[in-house]
Amino acid sequence: MLTSADQGPFALGEALAAREREALRRCRTPTEGGSGARLRVGGQDYLNFSANDYLGLGDDDAIKQAFKEGIDRHGAGAGASPLVTGYSRAHQALEEQIADWLGLEAVLLFNCGFSANQAVLKALLGKEHLLWQDRLNHASLQEMGSQLPCRMKRFPHNDMAALARQLESGKGLIVSEGVFSMDGDQGPWRELSELAARSRNWLMIDDAHGLGVLGPEGRGTLAAQGVSPACVHIQMGTFGKALGVAGAFVGGSRELVEYLVNFARSYVYSTHMPAAQACAVAKSIALVRGADEARAHLQQLIRRFRQGAGQLGWTLGASETPIQPLLVGESRAALQLAERLRGAGLWVGAIRPPTVPAGTARLRITLSAAHSEQEIDRLLDGLGQAGIEPMQEQGEAKHA
Ligand SMILES: *Cc1c(COP(=O)(O)O)cnc(C)c1O
């Protein structure tokens, strides 16, 4: 049997030791259940301020029931890739439901957002194209962009003047996010759509964190900003965050979807998501559309948290979403703060490079409609007593 001591062509141990020295090594913590607001780890109960379950739907009885009934009707797995026999009436119904919800011509389902993003970029961009990306785009977009034969240009976060200059150098696709996953601020979608239209380039939104949370009926960032879906050629959204299940979709014109069905290899050559999962997502979307009260409660919690954290001396980013980062700076200090909060029964994730730029390690605090105002106050008490100085001058400048 191979052991870690065997030296092969890959210096795995060395890479891990280097991460250890910089306080950047990752490890996993097995959890023992919970919901949008609570978490059980090692037999202890915590308030959970680190999940993306912004509406608390991950533990919703109606969604769980739809999943179970879906299994009874369709079985546990899809059995094949979508072009073979893995595409069912349940998948088709979910595609139509999403298209109707978001005002799209057509929609395609993927097993996860990471592969959906990669599939789109890979299927579209040839060496004659340019790809423009916000510098804070998700790893799935950055990684695929850097591996493709197209030229990639990364513009400073939300800097539309810089993007406008970069657009002079060719034709292709602009990609940005609805809500930025580590900062909680939004992309300027009016300006982005104007720039795309004027330069006759295509525009893609990754709205993993806006969908369900923002806009009327939870239609996401575009709806919240009053931008017509017709101005954005490609929409990507995920089912694993506010929708509380798993999976993702890509939507746009019928032609785009037909093209992806033919040319997106991770769609064609991958077993389709279970039909039962599509049933659960369909139930979730039905609930999300009617969840204005939960969204209003969430906004109230966000205001309460920001006011309290401001009084404690933390400078807050430009986030009106449930993602509320507290910049700490050094990785070690961020880990220490997260650990102290855990001691107080509060589970908050410390996010370190390379997930975020060097020197901007942070607590990524996420709020959920499943939290109560008292629970926000408990978090604020914990932060006040943790005894770590807030880093001053937080914000976009840090990403420069
Ligand atoms: C989570 C996330 C993804 C990936 O989605 P998964 O379904 O979890 O693979 C893509 N983009 C952004 C911005 C995300 O936050």
The ligand as an SDF file (V2000), in Angstrom:
LIG
                    3D

 15 15  0  0  0  0  0  0  0  0999 V2000
  -21.5070   28.4910   -4.7800 C   0  0  0  0  0  0  0  0  0  0  0  0
  -21.1840   29.2410   -6.0090 C   0  0  0  0  0  0  0  0  0  0  0  0
  -21.0480   28.5830   -7.2340 C   0  0  0  0  0  0  0  0  0  0  0  0
  -21.0550   27.0960   -7.3430 C   0  0  0  0  0  0  0  0  0  0  0  0
  -22.3110   26.5610   -7.1680 O   0  0  0  0  0  0  0  0  0  0  0  0
  -22.4560   25.0710   -6.6340 P   0  0  0  0  0  0  0  0  0  0  0  0
  -23.8150   24.6590   -7.0440 O   0  0  0  0  0  0  0  0  0  0  0  0
  -22.2690   25.1190   -5.1570 O   0  0  0  0  0  0  0  0  0  0  0  0
  -21.3810   24.2640   -7.3120 O   0  0  0  0  0  0  0  0  0  0  0  0
  -20.8540   29.3550   -8.3520 C   0  0  0  0  0  0  0  0  0  0  0  0
  -20.7690   30.6960   -8.2730 N   0  0  0  0  0  0  0  0  0  0  0  0
  -20.8750   31.3480   -7.1000 C   0  0  0  0  0  0  0  0  0  0  0  0
  -20.7560   32.8300   -7.0820 C   0  0  0  0  0  0  0  0  0  0  0  0
  -21.0640   30.6410   -5.9360 C   0  0  0  0  0  0  0  0  0  0  0  0
  -21.1210   31.2730   -4.7650 O   0  0  0  0  0  0  0  0  0  0  0  0
  1  2  1  0
  2  3  1  0
  2 14  2  0
  3  4  1  0
  3 10  2  0
  4  5  1  0
  5  6  1  0
  6  7  2  0
  6  8  1  0
  6  9  1  0
 10 11  1  0
 11 12  2  0
 12 13  1  0
 12 14  1  0
 14 15  1  0
M  END
$$$$
